[in-house]
Amino acid sequence: MADKYTKKETDYSRGHRDSHCGRLGAWDDGYCKYYIGTEHTGKCKIVEGTINAIYWCNKFEKVRK
């Protein structure tokens, strides 16, 4: 995929315990496989812009351990 989705296209918004972008300590089991970054901010492989680890979008796909 050459282009990334916009945050608006993916309903990028506040996540919850079972679905959020990045690893967050106590919320360690619900993060997305597309997230690249730290516990605070990073990037996404498929959504453009800076990504907040505690957020979520409709392209969320839980990482498989």
C-alpha positions in Angstrom: 0.0 0.0 0.0 1.6 3.2 -1.1 -0.8 5.7 0.5 -1.9 5.5 4.1 -5.4 6.0 5.5 -6.3 9.4 7.1 -7.3 9.5 10.7 -10.7 10.7 9.7 -11.2 7.7 7.3 -10.4 5.3 10.2 -12.4 6.9 13.0 -9.1 7.5 14.9 -10.2 8.1 18.5 -9.7 7.2 22.1 -9.2 3.5 22.6 -10.0 1.2 25.6 -8.4 -1.7 27.5 -8.8 -4.3 24.7 -8.2 -2.1 21.7 -5.6 0.6 21.5 -2.6 1.5 19.2 0.5 0.9 21.4 1.8 -1.0 24.4 0.7 0.7 27.6 2.0 -1.2 30.6 -1.1 -2.5 32.4 -3.0 -2.4 29.0 -0.3 -4.6 27.4 -2.6 -7.2 25.8 -4.7 -4.9 23.6 -2.3 -3.2 21.3 -2.3 -3.1 17.5 0.1 -4.9 15.1 0.4 -1.8 12.9 1.8 0.5 15.6 5.4 1.5 15.5 6.7 3.6 18.5 6.9 4.1 22.2 4.4 3.8 25.0 3.5 7.5 24.3 3.6 8.3 20.6 4.7 6.8 17.4 3.6 6.0 13.8 1.3 3.5 12.2 2.1 1.3 9.2 -1.3 2.1 7.6 -2.6 5.4 9.1 -0.9 8.7 8.4 0.5 11.2 11.0 1.7 10.9 14.6 -0.2 8.2 16.5 -1.1 8.4 20.2 -0.5 4.9 21.8 -3.8 5.1 23.8 -5.9 5.8 20.7 -7.6 3.3 18.3 -9.0 3.1 14.8 -11.3 0.8 12.8 -8.3 -0.8 11.1 -7.2 -2.1 14.5 -5.8 -5.6 14.4 -4.6 -7.0 17.7 -1.1 -8.2 17.9 -0.7 -12.0 18.1 1.8 -13.2 20.7 
